[in-house]
Amino acid sequence: MNTKTNYAGIQTDTATFGEGCFWCTEAFFQRLDGVLEVISGYGGGFVENPTYEQVCDKNTGHVELARIVFDPKKISYDELLEVFWKTHDPTTPNQQGNDIGPQYRSVVYYHNDVQKEKAEKYKALLDKSGAWDAPIVTTVEPFKNFYPAENYHQNYYNANPNQGYCRFVIRPKLEKFEKVFKDKLKKKE
């Protein structure tokens, strides 16, 4: 699959990651310079156009995902992988914190052989490094499908910063993320 598109005159590429709740994933990647769009959605399953409720019932095979459209002249796929690996626990099968179920599993859906090679290499190096006490369970799989989530899931943290989950789960992670990746963030206007 060719993921390069013309986005307002910019040659772009696409990355698709699952690292737990897509509200968190979206909030991280939206802040990176060179990321043009982040869409929360579902993918990897067998039900066409699933709803949030169907995915939460754990019978669709889908994972909560973030589809990231980026400008490779400003941020590389390698840099996106670094953010992916450092913003969730890749050792917990079907779980991130209190979010439990197959829809929260850690997965990289690659769109071409280069993405596959980079994701597998990074995973192997990270696993070998001993950075985690347990083996990495993240899967690296070919991109299969993607269905945008309902509108109320899009841009969720930015639109609902005082909602309980946003305040107590996302905000602390986001504050840590912004310190670790301060040199990669979009400039505030």
N, C-alpha and C positions, 0 to 999 in steps of 0.2 A: 504494500500500500504506500503510495506517495503521500506524505503528509505536508509537503511544501505547498503553501498557498500564497496568494498575493493579498496582503492585508493592508489596505490603504497605501498601496505602493511599496510595501515592505515584503521581501521574501521571508516567509515564516516557516517554522517547523512546529511539530506537535509532540508533546509528551503526555502519556496517560498513566497516572499513578493511583493506587489505592493504599491508604495508610491509616485506616480507621474512619472515623466520622469525616465526611467531606466538608463540613463546616470549618474544621481546623485546617485541613489541607488547603482549601481555597484561601483562607486568611493568610497563610504563610506565603504561598506563591504569588498572590496578588501584589505583595509588597516588593517583589524583586524587580529591579531595573531590567528591562528587556522582555519582561512578561507582558504581553498585550491583552490577554484574555484568559480567564479561568472559568470553566463551566463545571458545576457540580452535576453528577449524573450517576448512572448505573451501567454496568457492562460486565461482559464475560459470561453471562447467563444464557438461558434458552427461551425466556419469555420476552416477546416483543413488546416494546413500550410499557415496561412495568411501572407500577405506582410505588410510592414510598411504602405504603402499607403492605403491598405484595412482597417487596424486598425484605421488609422487617419480619415477615412470616417465615423467612428462610427457606422458601421452596422454589425460588426462581433461578438459583445459581449465580445471581448477580452480586457484584461488589460495589460499595459506594466508591466512586472515583472522582478524580479531578482531571479534566482535559485541559491541558495548558498549551496555549498558542504563544510562541515566543519568537523573538528576533535573534537568530543565531549570531548576528554581528555584535549583539550587546551582551548576550548570556548564552553559554554553551549548554549542550545536553549534559556534559560532565558536571557542570555547576548545579544543574537542576537535580541530578542524581545525588550530589553531595547534600543538598537540602533535604531531599527525600529520606536519605539514610539517617540524617541527624535530627529529624523532627518526629520520629516515632520509634517504638520498640519493635524491631523486626524479628524478635525471638518468640513472640507470643502468638500461637496459632489462633486465628479467628477471634482476636481480642486486642483492644487498645484501651487500657485503663478499665473503666466500668462498662465500656461498650463491648458487648459480647455477642458473637454470632458470625457466621461465615461471610456476611456482608461487610465485616470490618477487617477482613484478612489483608495482609500485606502483600502487594503484588505490583510488579512493573509490567505493563503491557507494552511491548516493543512494536514499533511500526516499520522497522527495517532491520537488516542484519547488523548494521553499525550500532544501533541502539541495543540490540540483543547482546552483542559482544561487550559493550561498555557496561551494561547492567550486570552481566554475569561476572565480569572481571572485578568490578567494584565489590560485589557481594562476596566473592572468593577472598579478596584481599582483606575485607573487613572481618570476615569470619576467622581467617587465619591470624589476624592481629590480636585476637583475644579481647577486643573492645567490649564484647558482651560475655556474660557468664554462661549463656546458653547458645546453642547453635541458631543461626539465622534461618527462619522458616519462610522468608519472603520467596515467592515464586516469580520467575521471569517467564512470561508467556506471550505468544503472538497476539496482537490486537485482534479481537473478534468482533466486537460491537460496542456502541455507546449510545445511550439514550439520556438526553438532558433530564435532570430532575425537575420537579415542579417549580414554578417561578418563586414561590416563597422560600425555597432552599438556596436560590442564587444570591450571592453577595450577602450571605446570612449574617456573618459577624459584623460587617460594616453597618448593616441596616438595623441590627439588634444588639448593640454592645452591652446593654444593661439587662438583657435576658439572663436568667440564672446560669444556664450552661455556658454562655459566652463569658460572663463575669468570673465564674469559679473554675472553669476548665480551660477555655480557649485563651483568655487574657493572660494568665500566668505563663502559658506556653509561648504566646506571642511576644511577651516581654523578653523572655529568654532568647527566642529566635532573633529578635531585633538587635540584641547585644552581640550574639554570635555572628550574625551576617550583616552587621552595620555597613560594611563596605560594598555590599551588593544591593542595598535598598534603593528604591526610587527616591529622588530628591523631593523634599516637601516644598510645595510652592507657597 
